[in-house]
Every structure is written in structure tokens, then in C-alpha cells.
Amino acid sequence: MDEKEIYYWSPFTSNVATITSVLNSAKSLQKYSNGKIKTTIISALGEWNNFKDSLKKNNIKLFNLNKNKLLNDKKIEGFIKSRIIFIFIFLKCFFSLKKILIQNKPDYLVIHLLTSLPLFLYSIFKFETKLILRISGLPNINLIRKQFWKFTLKNVYKITCPTEATKNDLIKLNICEKEKIYVLHDPIIKISEIVKKKKDKIEDKFNYNYFISIGRLTKQKNFAFLLDCFKKLVDNDNKYKLVIIGSGEDKNKLIEKINKLNLNKNVEMLGYVNNIYPYLSKAECFFLPSLWEDPGFVLVEAAVSNTLIISSNCKNGPSEILDEGKGGYLYQVNSEEDFLKKFNEFKNNAKEINLRKKIVSKKNVKKFTFFKHYLNFINILQI
């Protein structure tokens, strides 16, 4: 393999799973290529500066496009604020991103999140660098956006999707040649690290039996629905405990709901936790109430932790990871009745049945390792 340079473009305003995906992707290419692939992450407004130590440790370069470090040590919560920042990034980075592509001429530019800027640049200028669009989840496509994608995707070399379902959905939209579209599973798990992390001690108070749910406290993760369901479970057995791990803009709303439902003694919110594996491995069951996931990082993390999963059957990750229910329990999105039905199945099924479900889900997530990602990515890039 000739030496290749791969740049990543992924501006962000808050803690999202894509950050981990980008960082892990760069790590896997850097490590397993034995130095034949050099990776660089572009920071638009200083948002990647907090990862300097990790980037340096893994020989990943950091390139700051602007002296303005607006997002350095800052996280912007809320839809409107984040959209304003994205517009600012588009305008502020237009010429600087163009300049780096012309001067540095990396072999590939892999783009996530704010993809409109590089897509637009490639539509009006010609670059030697091949453009790779990584879709983290199928976006809402209205008429205007569909025309924009049809126009801009002509200049994209390859498009990757996190799941087969998203790939099929994208093909159905007929906005680009289907030959360009590939499935590239996110690099989520590194078994050697997980084994170490699971050994970390957690507070003694978590020696009791509990259920767990993890994710950003946002509308997408649907924790309000989970609390309504859990209230019904507690009404039947007041010994049930639920631990929620995560931070986000809906924190206060959820605390109010916990108080309103009188669940203070049954639900504990831990906020953001750096190492979730000890909590997952000790939990009786993991709940995923999301409205959508693609694929659902925490689903993969729960499966590799040997934790039984009860998940909403939302698009597009859970059914694929849980093999249509063979690797866990799937319920209809936002259906309390179906959630309670699946919970009762979980409780009443023999231990052997639940063990088999754990084994199925754990086998399914092997494709989300760092090494599998590396092999699949270089095959897609044809290097």
C-alpha cells in the first residue's frame, strides 16, 4: 500500500456519538495500516482542541482552520443555537477549507455532520482529493434538500452508511448511483479496553439489582416515555430501580417528571459517566427507548457487556443489532402496552432463553470492532 493521507471534517457543537466514531475511525486507520495511512482531523472553530492529548497519543494530526476558537471548551445545546453556529462555520470556513484542500491535497476527505460546506465546495470547484460522505443516519429529505443532494452527490467518490437498512433507504431515494453506496460499521468496541474498563469499581450503593438506560437527555432518546413505562412497573413492584446515565438539555424536564411521578426513590440520574461498562455489566437489563438510532452506540456497548436488551424497534439500528428480536426484545416505538408486554416476557422467560439472546446480540456486534472497521474502510477506498 502506498502512503495515503486521509482528512476528517466533522464540526460539532455538543457531545454526540459521531465524535467517537470519527476519533475511532482515525485511530483504527492509523494503527492497523502500520503508518501507511496518515490521518488528520480538521477543527473548524476549536471544537477538537479538547482531544489534543488523545490525538497526539495516536499520532493523529490536528489542523485548526481558524484562529477563532469559538467552540474551544464550549458546548452549544439546543436546535436553534446549534444551527446558528453551523451557519457561522459555513461562512467562516468556506475559504479556509478550500485553501487546505488545494494546498495540502490529501488523498481523501471524509465528511460527517456539517456536510453541506464540503459538498457545496466540491460542486463549484475541482479538487484532487476524493470526497467520502459518511452518513450517520438517514436525514429528513424534503424537495429542496433532495435536489441539493442530487446536485452535490455527483461529486462524491463514495458514500458510507452505518447499517444495511440505511443503505437500502438511501438507494430508494434515488439521489445518486447505488454503486457509490456502501455499509461501513462504526468502530465502537475495542475488546482489550473493554475488559479493563469493566473491572473499574463503582459505588457500593449499586450492589442492588437495577435496570439501566444510557444516552443524551434529548427528545430523540425518549426518556420521558421510559419514565412513564417505569412508573407502571414500580406500581407493580416498588423494589424496581432504574439508573439513567447521560447529560443534555432535557435534564430539568426529566427531573420534574421523576418528581411528578413520585419516582425519586426508584430512579437515579447519574449525569455523564466516562466509563459506562461497570454499570452495564452489573445491570439486570438495558432499556433503549429511542425514537431513532443509527446504529445506536450504546446498544453495541450493552451487547458486548453481556447485558440483556429491551429496545424500541426504531429506525435503523436496533432490529439489525438484535436480529429482529433474536438477540433481545423489540417493542413498537412509543407503545407502553408493547413495552410492558416485552418486559413481562423478559421476566417470565427461562434463563436459557435470555442467555441465548445475549449470545446472539454479542455475536452481532463483532462487526463494530476497530479492526473490522479498518478492513472494511480500506476495501471501500480501494487502497
C-alpha positions as CSV (number, residue, x, y, z in Angstrom):
1,M,0.0,0.0,0.0
2,D,1.4,3.4,-1.0
3,E,1.2,6.0,1.8
4,K,-2.1,7.8,1.9
5,E,-3.4,10.9,3.7
6,I,-6.9,11.0,5.0
7,Y,-8.5,14.1,6.4
8,Y,-11.7,14.1,8.5
9,W,-14.2,17.0,8.6
10,S,-16.7,16.8,11.4
11,P,-17.6,20.1,13.2
12,F,-19.7,19.6,16.3
13,T,-21.4,21.8,18.9
14,S,-22.2,19.3,21.6
15,N,-21.3,15.7,22.7
16,V,-22.6,13.4,20.1
17,A,-21.7,9.8,19.2
18,T,-20.3,10.9,15.9
19,I,-17.3,12.4,17.7
20,T,-16.3,9.0,19.0
21,S,-16.9,7.5,15.6
22,V,-14.6,10.0,13.9
23,L,-11.9,9.6,16.5
24,N,-12.0,5.8,16.5
25,S,-12.0,5.7,12.7
26,A,-8.9,7.8,12.6
27,K,-7.3,5.7,15.3
28,S,-8.0,2.4,13.5
29,L,-6.6,3.5,10.2
30,Q,-3.5,5.0,11.8
31,K,-2.9,1.8,13.9
32,Y,-3.6,-1.1,11.6
33,S,-2.1,0.4,8.4
34,N,1.3,0.4,10.2
35,G,1.9,4.0,9.4
36,K,0.9,3.8,5.7
37,I,-2.2,5.9,6.3
38,K,-1.7,9.3,7.9
39,T,-4.9,10.7,9.4
40,T,-5.7,14.4,10.2
41,I,-8.8,15.8,11.9
42,I,-9.8,19.3,10.8
43,S,-11.1,21.6,13.6
44,A,-13.4,24.4,12.3
45,L,-13.6,26.6,15.4
46,G,-11.5,24.8,18.1
47,E,-14.1,22.1,18.8
48,W,-11.5,19.3,18.6
49,N,-8.9,21.0,20.9
50,N,-10.1,19.1,23.9
51,F,-9.0,15.9,22.2
52,K,-5.4,17.0,21.6
53,D,-3.8,14.5,24.1
54,S,-5.7,11.6,22.6
55,L,-4.9,12.7,19.0
56,K,-1.2,13.1,19.9
57,K,-1.1,9.7,21.6
58,N,-2.5,8.0,18.5
59,N,-0.3,10.0,16.0
60,I,-3.3,11.8,14.6
61,K,-2.7,15.4,13.4
62,L,-5.0,18.2,14.3
63,F,-5.4,21.1,11.9
64,N,-7.2,24.3,13.1
65,L,-8.7,26.1,10.2
66,N,-9.2,29.4,12.1
67,K,-7.6,31.4,14.9
68,N,-11.2,31.9,16.2
69,K,-11.6,29.1,18.8
70,L,-15.3,29.8,19.5
71,L,-16.1,26.2,20.3
72,N,-13.0,25.6,22.4
73,D,-14.2,24.3,25.8
74,K,-17.8,25.2,24.9
75,K,-20.8,23.1,24.1
76,I,-23.8,24.6,22.4
77,E,-27.1,23.0,23.5
78,G,-30.4,23.4,21.6
79,F,-31.5,23.2,18.0
80,I,-31.7,26.9,17.2
81,K,-28.3,27.8,18.7
82,S,-26.5,24.9,17.0
83,R,-28.0,25.8,13.6
84,I,-26.8,29.4,14.1
85,I,-23.3,28.1,14.8
86,F,-23.4,25.8,11.8
87,I,-24.2,28.8,9.6
88,F,-21.3,30.7,11.1
89,I,-19.0,27.7,10.5
90,F,-20.1,27.5,6.9
91,L,-19.3,31.2,6.2
92,K,-16.1,31.3,8.4
93,C,-14.6,28.1,6.9
94,F,-15.6,28.4,3.3
95,F,-12.3,29.8,2.0
96,S,-10.0,28.2,4.6
97,L,-11.3,24.7,3.8
98,K,-10.9,25.4,0.1
99,K,-7.4,26.5,0.7
100,I,-6.3,23.5,2.7
101,L,-7.7,21.1,0.0
102,I,-5.8,23.0,-2.7
103,Q,-2.5,23.3,-0.8
104,N,-2.3,20.0,1.1
105,K,-4.1,17.8,-1.4
106,P,-4.9,14.9,0.9
107,D,-5.9,11.7,-0.9
108,Y,-9.3,11.6,0.8
109,L,-11.6,13.9,2.7
110,V,-14.1,12.1,5.0
111,I,-17.0,14.3,6.0
112,H,-19.6,14.0,8.8
113,L,-22.2,16.2,10.4
114,L,-21.9,19.7,8.7
115,T,-21.5,18.2,5.3
116,S,-23.2,21.0,3.3
117,L,-20.0,23.1,3.2
118,P,-17.6,20.5,1.6
119,L,-20.5,19.2,-0.6
120,F,-21.1,22.8,-1.9
121,L,-17.3,23.4,-2.4
122,Y,-17.0,20.3,-4.5
123,S,-19.9,21.4,-6.6
124,I,-18.3,24.6,-7.7
125,F,-14.6,23.8,-7.5
126,K,-12.5,20.8,-8.6
127,F,-10.2,19.2,-6.1
128,E,-7.7,16.3,-6.5
129,T,-8.9,15.0,-3.1
130,K,-11.6,12.3,-3.2
131,L,-14.7,13.1,-1.2
132,I,-16.2,10.4,1.1
133,L,-19.6,11.2,2.6
134,R,-20.3,9.3,5.8
135,I,-24.0,9.3,6.7
136,S,-24.6,8.8,10.4
137,G,-28.4,8.5,10.0
138,L,-30.8,9.0,7.1
139,P,-31.7,12.7,7.1
140,N,-35.2,14.1,6.5
141,I,-35.4,14.7,2.8
142,N,-37.7,17.4,1.6
143,L,-38.0,18.6,-2.0
144,I,-35.3,21.3,-1.8
145,R,-32.8,19.1,0.1
146,K,-33.4,16.2,-2.3
147,Q,-32.5,18.5,-5.3
148,F,-29.4,19.7,-3.4
149,W,-28.3,16.2,-2.7
150,K,-28.9,15.1,-6.3
151,F,-26.7,18.0,-7.5
152,T,-23.9,17.6,-5.0
153,L,-23.6,13.9,-4.7
154,K,-22.4,13.7,-8.3
155,N,-19.0,14.9,-7.0
156,V,-18.8,12.4,-4.1
157,Y,-16.5,9.4,-4.6
158,K,-18.1,7.1,-2.1
159,I,-21.0,7.2,0.4
160,T,-21.0,5.1,3.6
161,C,-23.9,4.2,5.8
162,P,-23.8,2.7,9.3
163,T,-26.5,0.0,8.7
164,E,-27.9,-2.1,5.8
165,A,-31.3,-0.5,6.4
166,T,-30.0,3.0,5.9
167,K,-28.2,1.9,2.8
168,N,-31.4,0.5,1.4
169,D,-33.4,3.6,2.3
170,L,-30.8,5.8,0.6
171,I,-30.9,3.7,-2.6
172,K,-34.7,4.0,-2.6
173,L,-34.4,7.8,-2.6
174,N,-32.7,7.6,-6.0
175,I,-30.5,10.6,-5.4
176,C,-27.2,9.1,-6.5
177,E,-25.8,5.9,-8.2
178,K,-26.3,3.0,-5.9
179,E,-22.8,1.7,-6.8
180,K,-21.4,4.6,-4.7
181,I,-23.2,3.4,-1.5
182,Y,-21.6,1.1,1.0
183,V,-22.2,-0.1,4.5
184,L,-19.4,0.8,6.9
185,H,-20.0,-0.1,10.5
186,D,-18.8,2.3,13.1
187,P,-15.6,1.4,15.1
188,I,-17.2,1.3,18.6
189,I,-15.6,-1.5,20.5
190,K,-12.0,-2.5,21.4
191,I,-12.3,-5.7,23.4
192,S,-8.9,-5.3,25.2
193,E,-10.0,-1.9,26.5
194,I,-13.5,-3.0,27.5
195,V,-12.1,-5.9,29.6
196,K,-10.1,-3.4,31.6
197,K,-12.9,-0.9,31.9
198,K,-15.4,-3.5,33.2
199,K,-13.0,-4.1,36.1
200,D,-13.4,-0.5,37.4
201,K,-15.2,-0.2,40.7
202,I,-18.4,1.7,41.1
203,E,-20.1,2.9,44.3
204,D,-21.2,0.3,46.7
205,K,-24.8,1.6,46.5
206,F,-25.1,-0.1,43.1
207,N,-24.9,-3.5,44.6
208,Y,-28.7,-3.8,44.4
209,N,-30.5,-5.1,41.3
210,Y,-31.2,-2.3,38.8
211,F,-32.2,-1.6,35.2
212,I,-30.2,0.9,33.2
213,S,-30.6,3.3,30.3
214,I,-27.9,5.5,28.8
215,G,-27.9,8.4,26.3
216,R,-28.1,12.1,25.8
217,L,-31.0,13.7,27.6
218,T,-32.7,14.8,24.4
219,K,-36.1,14.3,22.7
220,Q,-34.5,11.6,20.4
221,K,-33.6,9.4,23.4
222,N,-37.2,9.5,24.6
223,F,-36.5,9.1,28.3
224,A,-39.9,10.7,29.2
225,F,-41.6,7.7,27.6
226,L,-39.4,5.4,29.6
227,L,-40.3,7.1,32.9
228,D,-44.0,6.7,32.2
229,C,-43.4,3.0,31.5
230,F,-41.2,2.5,34.5
231,K,-43.9,4.2,36.7
232,K,-46.2,1.3,35.8
233,L,-43.5,-1.2,36.6
234,V,-42.9,0.4,40.0
235,D,-46.7,0.3,40.7
236,N,-46.5,-3.5,40.4
237,D,-43.2,-3.8,42.3
238,N,-41.8,-0.8,44.2
239,K,-38.4,-2.5,44.6
240,Y,-37.6,-1.8,40.9
241,K,-34.7,0.6,40.4
242,L,-33.7,2.5,37.3
243,V,-30.3,4.2,36.7
244,I,-30.1,6.8,33.9
245,I,-26.7,7.9,32.6
246,G,-26.3,10.9,30.4
247,S,-26.5,14.7,30.2
248,G,-28.3,17.1,27.9
249,E,-30.9,19.9,27.6
250,D,-33.8,17.8,28.9
251,K,-32.3,17.2,32.3
252,N,-34.5,19.5,34.2
253,K,-37.7,18.4,32.5
254,L,-36.8,14.8,33.3
255,I,-36.1,15.6,37.0
256,E,-39.5,17.4,37.2
257,K,-41.2,14.3,35.7
258,I,-39.5,12.0,38.2
259,N,-40.8,14.2,41.0
260,K,-44.3,14.3,39.4
261,L,-44.4,10.5,39.1
262,N,-43.1,10.1,42.6
263,L,-40.2,8.0,41.4
264,N,-37.5,9.7,43.5
265,K,-36.7,6.5,45.4
266,N,-36.7,4.4,42.3
267,V,-34.8,6.4,39.6
268,E,-31.3,7.8,39.9
269,M,-29.8,10.1,37.3
270,L,-26.0,10.0,37.3
271,G,-25.3,12.6,34.6
272,Y,-22.4,11.9,32.2
273,V,-20.2,9.0,33.2
274,N,-16.8,8.4,31.5
275,N,-16.8,4.6,31.9
276,I,-20.3,3.0,31.5
277,Y,-19.1,-0.6,31.3
278,P,-19.1,-1.4,35.0
279,Y,-22.7,-0.1,35.3
280,L,-23.8,-2.1,32.2
281,S,-22.2,-5.3,33.3
282,K,-23.9,-5.2,36.7
283,A,-27.4,-4.2,35.3
284,E,-30.2,-6.7,35.1
285,C,-31.3,-5.3,31.8
286,F,-30.7,-2.3,29.4
287,F,-33.5,-0.2,28.1
288,L,-33.3,1.8,24.9
289,P,-36.4,3.9,24.4
290,S,-35.1,6.0,21.4
291,L,-37.2,7.4,18.6
292,W,-34.4,6.7,16.1
293,E,-30.9,5.3,16.2
294,D,-28.3,4.5,13.5
295,P,-26.9,2.2,14.7
296,G,-27.0,3.0,18.4
297,F,-23.6,3.1,20.0
298,V,-24.9,2.2,23.5
299,L,-26.7,-0.8,22.0
300,V,-23.4,-2.2,20.8
301,E,-21.8,-1.4,24.2
302,A,-24.6,-3.1,26.1
303,A,-24.4,-6.2,23.9
304,V,-20.7,-6.6,24.3
305,S,-21.1,-6.2,28.1
306,N,-23.4,-9.3,28.1
307,T,-26.3,-7.1,29.2
308,L,-29.8,-8.2,28.1
309,I,-31.5,-5.5,25.9
310,I,-35.1,-4.3,25.6
311,S,-35.2,-1.7,22.8
312,S,-37.7,0.2,20.8
313,N,-37.8,-1.0,17.2
314,C,-36.9,2.4,15.8
315,K,-35.1,3.0,12.6
316,N,-32.5,1.9,11.8
317,G,-30.1,0.1,14.2
318,P,-31.9,-1.9,16.9
319,S,-33.5,-4.6,14.7
320,E,-30.2,-5.2,12.9
321,I,-28.2,-5.5,16.0
322,L,-30.8,-7.6,17.9
323,D,-31.5,-9.7,14.8
324,E,-35.3,-8.9,14.7
325,G,-35.6,-9.8,18.4
326,K,-33.5,-13.0,18.5
327,G,-30.8,-11.0,20.3
328,G,-33.1,-9.2,22.7
329,Y,-36.6,-7.8,23.0
330,L,-38.0,-5.2,20.5
331,Y,-41.2,-3.2,21.1
332,Q,-43.1,-0.8,19.0
333,V,-41.9,2.8,19.3
334,N,-43.8,4.8,21.9
335,S,-46.1,1.9,22.7
336,E,-46.4,1.5,26.5
337,E,-48.5,-1.6,26.0
338,D,-45.9,-3.3,23.9
339,F,-43.0,-2.2,26.2
340,L,-44.8,-3.8,29.2
341,K,-45.6,-6.9,27.2
342,K,-41.9,-7.4,26.2
343,F,-40.8,-6.6,29.8
344,N,-43.1,-9.3,31.1
345,E,-41.7,-11.7,28.5
346,F,-38.2,-10.9,29.7
347,K,-39.2,-11.5,33.3
348,N,-41.1,-14.7,32.7
349,N,-38.8,-16.4,30.1
350,A,-36.4,-19.1,31.3
351,K,-32.8,-18.1,31.9
352,E,-31.7,-20.2,29.0
353,I,-33.8,-18.1,26.6
354,N,-32.4,-14.8,27.8
355,L,-28.9,-16.2,27.7
356,R,-29.3,-17.2,24.1
357,K,-30.5,-13.7,23.3
358,K,-27.3,-12.3,24.9
359,I,-25.2,-14.6,22.8
360,V,-26.9,-13.6,19.6
361,S,-26.5,-9.8,20.2
362,K,-22.9,-10.2,21.3
363,K,-22.0,-12.1,18.1
364,N,-23.8,-9.5,16.0
365,V,-21.7,-6.6,17.4
366,K,-18.4,-8.1,16.4
367,K,-18.6,-6.2,13.2
368,F,-18.3,-3.0,15.2
369,T,-14.7,-3.6,16.2
370,F,-11.8,-1.2,15.3
371,F,-10.1,-3.8,13.1
372,K,-13.3,-4.7,11.2
373,H,-13.8,-1.0,10.5
374,Y,-10.3,-0.7,9.2
375,L,-10.6,-3.7,6.9
376,N,-13.9,-2.5,5.5
377,F,-12.8,1.1,5.1
378,I,-9.7,0.4,3.1
379,N,-11.7,-2.0,0.9
380,I,-14.2,0.7,0.2
381,L,-11.5,3.2,-0.5
382,Q,-9.7,0.6,-2.7
383,I,-6.3,1.2,-1.1
